[in-house]
Amino acid sequence: MAALHGSTSEAIKNNQAQLQKEWLSGLETNGATRNIKEQVLAQETREFLQLLVEGLLSEGGSNLAATGWEGVRRFLEKLSVSRAQLGHDSHQAVYFIFALKGPLFGLLQSHFSDEPARLAEQLWAISELIDGMGMHTIRTFQKTREDVIKRQQEELLELSTPVVKLWDGVLALPLIGTLDSQRSQTVMESLLQRIVDTGSEIAIIDITGVPTVDTLVAQHLLKTVTAIRLMGADCIISGVRPQIAQTIVHLGLDLGTLTTKSNLADALKLALARLGGDIGKQV
């Protein structure tokens, strides 16, 4: 990486106001200011220029990994998170940094107008520095987006596994869609926690909305039922349609330890009978 000359750092330090003005103009022209208040953007650009100068004047030189650039790294990470939360894409996030290239190049061309060799050297050095900042911003932005997506997936999993109290001592968990390993774990955790919270004795897992039951799905169900029994409760599987029953038979799956019913109503009747409940009893 080309080294930045001391006079380059001084030129940037002494021309921050002009750089900020041109930088803001470029950001607005290219639509990188969407959903960002004018005063917020002004504060961000002003703060970044100050951190940039501090980094340039530090002993770390232009090495972004050096201690002197910690303030810049933290700023870019915070910026990436805020842009992701605003719904900006990666291009809009990184353009905040790349839009500074034009003003910086213009400043250096003026500052080194009589030294073409030094100008070329410093243009290359500042370009490498800004590109490194852009890459750091992109990496942080992508990680933030991945974290957001992961959190949304977890929230959707929780929403897709609602545990409902049907009666005193009876819980029901209606399943819709494919039951994979991750969702099976969520189902088990949600159901077991509700059993503990409510002291329920019977849990009904309704698979009416599960399109197919293969060996993997059956194994997940058996594990969940086993966990429920270890908690001292009983389990009934409802929603076993003729097509699913035929599939289970063809696959040779052993579900002999499971209590099954064709629909939720029959499962609830069986649960109440086991509890010795009265149909007139309120939840």
C-alpha positions, -999 to +999 in steps of 0.1 A: +000+000+000+013+034-010+022+057+019+003+089+025+025+120+027+023+142+058+012+172+037-018+152+024-030+147+060-025+184+067-044+194+036-073+172+046-072+186+081-072+222+070-100+218+044-126+197+062-154+223+057-149+224+020-146+186+018-179+182+038-197+206+015-187+188-017-193+154+000-228+162+010-236+175-025-224+142-040-244+121-016-276+141-023-270+139-061-267+101-060-297+095-038-277+081-008-296+103+016-329+085+015-347+085+049-318+104+065-325+138+081-303+166+068-289+174+103-281+137+109-262+134+076-243+167+084-233+153+118-222+120+103-200+135+076-185+160+100-177+133+126-162+110+099-139+137+086-126+144+121-120+107+127-103+104+093-079+132+102-072+116+135-064+083+118-042+100+092-022+118+119-018+086+141+012+064+141-007+037+122-004+057+090-029+043+064-032+008+079-069+005+088-062-023+112-040-001+134-051+012+168-052+048+155-081+038+131-103+023+157-126+053+158-131+051+120-138+013+122-164+018+149-180+046+130-183+025+099-198-004+118-223+019+135-231+034+101-237+000+085-261-010+112-281+022+109-283+020+071-294-016+073-322-007+098-333+022+075-338-004+047-308+008+025-291-017+003-254-023+004-247+001-025-263+030-006-244+021+025-210+019+009-215+049-013-214+071+019-177+063+018-170+062-019-187+096-024-158+112-005-133+101-032-143+129-056-138+158-031-105+142-018-092+138-054-100+174-062-082+186-030-051+166-038-050+177-074-050+213-062-025+207-034+000+188-056-006+207-088+032+213-092+042+177-083+026+153-108+046+123-095+036+130-059+000+136-070-002+102-087+013+086-056-011+103-032-042+097-053-034+060-054-028+059-016-060+077-007-079+055-032-066+024-015-075+038+019-111+047+009-115+013-008-105-004+024-130+016+043-156+006+018-148-031+022-150-028+059-184-011+056-197-039+032-186-067+055-203-051+085-234-043+065-237-079+052-233-093+087-259-069+100-284-080+073-277-117+080-283-111+117-316-093+109-327-122+086-317-148+112-337-130+138-367-127+115-365-164+107-365-172+145-395-149+150-414-166+122-406-200+137-420-189+170-451-175+153-455-208+133-456-229+165-484-214+187-492-235+217-529-231+226-547-240+259-578-258+248-590-269+283-578-272+318-548-295+315-550-298+277-526-280+253-527-280+215-501-273+190-513-269+154-485-275+129-486-260+094-459-267+068-428-289+068-414-301+101-376-299+097-349-303+124-348-266+133-385-262+135-388-295+154-365-282+181-385-250+184-417-270+186-403-291+214-390-262+234-422-242+231-444-271+240-423-283+269-421-247+283-459-243+281-464-277+299-442-264+327-460-230+328-495-244+328-490-277+345-509-294+317-512-332+316-520-337+279-506-321+248-522-325+214-500-321+183-522-314+153-506-323+119-535-315+097-515-287+081-484-309+075-484-318+038-464-350+041-451-373+068-418-391+059-393-409+080-376-377+091-409-360+102-420-392+120-387-392+139-391-356+149-426-364+162-414-394+182-386-373+198-411-346+208-436-372+222-407-388+242-397-354+256-433-347+266-436-380+284-404-374+303-421-342+315-448-363+330-474-354+304-491-375+277-493-367+240-519-373+212-512-368+175-543-355+156-549-348+119-537-382+106-554-381+072-559-412+051-531-402+027-507-397+056-517-431+072-510-448+038-476-431+036-467-443+071-477-478+062-457-478+030-427-464+047-429-491+073-427-466+101-433-478+136-457-453+153-472-479+176-462-460+207-482-429+195-518-422+202-533-408+170-567-394+160-580-383+126-590-348+138-585-323+166-621-327+179-616-365+185-583-358+201-599-333+225-626-358+234-600-384+242-580-360+262-611-350+283-620-387+288-585-394+301-588-364+325-623-374+335-634-339+325-668-325+320-676-309+287-692-281+306-661-272+324-646-238+315-610-231+306 
